[in-house]
Amino acid sequence: MIASRDNSNSTTTDATDISKPWDKDNQAWWDWYVSLAENDVTEGALITPEPLPNVAIPSDDEVISELAEPYHLTNDEINFFSTNGFIKLKKVFSPGAVLKLRAELINLLKKEFDVDPDKGAYNRFLSLEMIWPKNPLLRAYVLSPRLGQISANLLKVPAVRLYHDNVLAKQSGCGRTPWHFDDHHFPLDTNDVVTAWAPAQPIPLEMGPLSFAYPLDVHKIVNAVTFEKTGTGYDRGVSEVFSRNQVAVNETPFELGEVSFHHNLNFHTASRNYTSRSRIALANTYYKDGARVMNAPTMVSGDWQKFMPNVKPGDVAISPLNPICWPINDKS
Ligand SMILES: O=C(O)CCC(=O)C(=O)O
């Protein structure tokens, strides 16, 4: 998320030194991370969103077969992703598969945090990761051949591995996600990395949909903005550079079943959740098979060793927790 991985374009001070590894858990990482976003002082009353549709919920086996089916991508869509570093695709999941996912994610969040993410305004950004190894239903969504195939096709690579799953619940009233790109979140020595961000309900504008600056190379114009470990200076700095340069931002609602895919150099953000419903998403990150872990991961890479046990800096990024998700017949 920083313009240069080691902030080496500026004199490093305690406020900008990110060289030490992250020493807390993933939830602490997100609590820290959203504290870096600039927010309006006035929060206002919460808006009640449309009720969720009443649709038939598929069985586990039906979800597995649905998500094993390929998704047809046009050349225009692949070219759009290459140019802009993101794409939003409709009907990646059926309405029933999305609502089944939501019910499962709410159960998992309730168990972990002892709160109903849909009751009350808790203003917190909750996160759970590495759920798939112990949850067969989540495995169907995370290791889904469909998401793997779309990711490989968008990156134009023959095979992709899973980096990690991430359940993200932006509770009612929770503020903005700061401007960032994911390059530093993932300590991978490649730019062939994509995150499939799959909402678990429709996301109207007032719920704070993930929003993307484009084209892809706008990351270059914020190179000079130095990341700061505390305060909102980096978020504000990126925002000011984008406004000054009239950078285009796609901030549009997500319909049920729509999934966005963003490249690790794409700058993105999300507004406050002004609704009374948690904005829940499953974000799975995939990377090109054969990529290595970079030599010096930073604190912004968070708890990465949990996602790649026993893989060391400089190693090829392969562990039993990083299976190939596409092509499906490659079990290595
Ligand atoms: O859900 C959000 O607001 C942020 C998610 C994000 O930045 C990501 O998945 O890369």
The ligand as an SDF file (V2000), in Angstrom:
LIG
                    3D

 10  9  0  0  0  0  0  0  0  0999 V2000
  -13.0790   -4.2470    2.3800 O   0  0  0  0  0  0  0  0  0  0  0  0
  -12.4330   -3.1950    2.3890 C   0  0  0  0  0  0  0  0  0  0  0  0
  -12.9210   -2.1000    2.7070 O   0  0  0  0  0  0  0  0  0  0  0  0
  -10.9820   -3.2160    1.9840 C   0  0  0  0  0  0  0  0  0  0  0  0
  -10.5930   -4.4830    1.3170 C   0  0  0  0  0  0  0  0  0  0  0  0
   -9.3000   -4.3940    0.6110 C   0  0  0  0  0  0  0  0  0  0  0  0
   -8.6190   -3.3930    0.6240 O   0  0  0  0  0  0  0  0  0  0  0  0
   -8.8240   -5.5510   -0.1200 C   0  0  0  0  0  0  0  0  0  0  0  0
   -9.4640   -6.6240   -0.0810 O   0  0  0  0  0  0  0  0  0  0  0  0
   -7.7730   -5.4320   -0.7730 O   0  0  0  0  0  0  0  0  0  0  0  0
  1  2  2  0
  2  3  1  0
  2  4  1  0
  4  5  1  0
  5  6  1  0
  6  7  2  0
  6  8  1  0
  8  9  2  0
  8 10  1  0
M  END
$$$$
